[in-house]
Amino acid sequence: MTFQPSRNRRFRYPAAKWANCASGPIQASIALLVLLALVHPPRSFAASPDLATVLNGSRQRIETMDYRVTGRLTRVEGNGKRMSYKFVAKAHWFPDGLRLLCEISGPGSEKTILLLHMNVSGHVTIETVLPGQKAASVLPFEHWNDPLVGTDFSIEDMVESEFFWKNQELLPSEKYGTRDCFVLKSVPGSQDRTYYGSVTSWIDRTILFPVHVVKTLRGTSQQKEFVYFGLRQVGGVWSASQVEAKVQGKPGSSILAFEFGSGRANLGPKDFAIGPALRERK
């Protein structure tokens, strides 16, 4: 679900253009600067340096993702009964955004395949191949909140689009366990497709990696909590070895545990074709 560092986007304009502007009226120069600011708004948050640090660091981590992981996705019932699934995923940030391909399979069951794409504005599209289906199809928005193979993770939970929403607020810093954390509240705008009304993230101040996340369903007070365990740095990339999800008022929880992986997988577009995954089923 999470990994890595990014390309800073800076807009440069030829010196000759600035020279021409300088020779004209001051009013024209000011108007041009205003126009450029509107057309190319900077990705900065001058009102709060800490907010800029948190958002730029979180987006940078996502915008340099290039990983493969394998692990187990397990639903733990309130009575301790467990149901586990094999989980395989790979992700890479391309010029047009993030692609994440997940395959989930259980004993004697067909694979569930998800291909999620998120662009630089946080717009998400999801394609799926569900058990019984022979071809990929776009998942309608009304199913984004469906439980993933019966666990507490929803399909939408597989990407962190909240860091790209336009409405971001830094709350007072808090400790989570022994970690000093920034507390970021992300609220979707009207253009953001999501089932959540807000997402609050406790982000370690030193490594800028989430350790605790609370998501509130849109139009309700029901919350879902995520806790990240076993934070580690491999090859300069921070990741969690385990993520636990728990729905408020629902017994039990679900655990996504990563067993093997590479944070520098050198993936390309062909690695995210659903067609080959379908052929492997036959």
Buried (B, 14 or more C-beta within 10 A) or exposed (E): BBBBBBEEEEEEEEEEEEEEBEEEEEEEBEEBEEEEEEEEEEEEBEEEEEBBBBBBBBBBBBBBBBBBBBBBBBBBEEEEEEBBBBBBBBBBBBEEBBBBBBBBBBEEEEBBBBBBBBBBEBBBBBBBBBEEEEEBEEBEBEEBBBBBBEBBBBBBBBBBBBBBBEEBEBEEEEEBEEBEBBBBBBBBEEEBBBBBBBBBBBBBEEBBBBBBBBBBBEEEEBBBBBBBEEBEEEEEBBBBBBBBBBBEEEEBBBBBBBEEBBBBBEBEEEBBEBEEBBEEEE
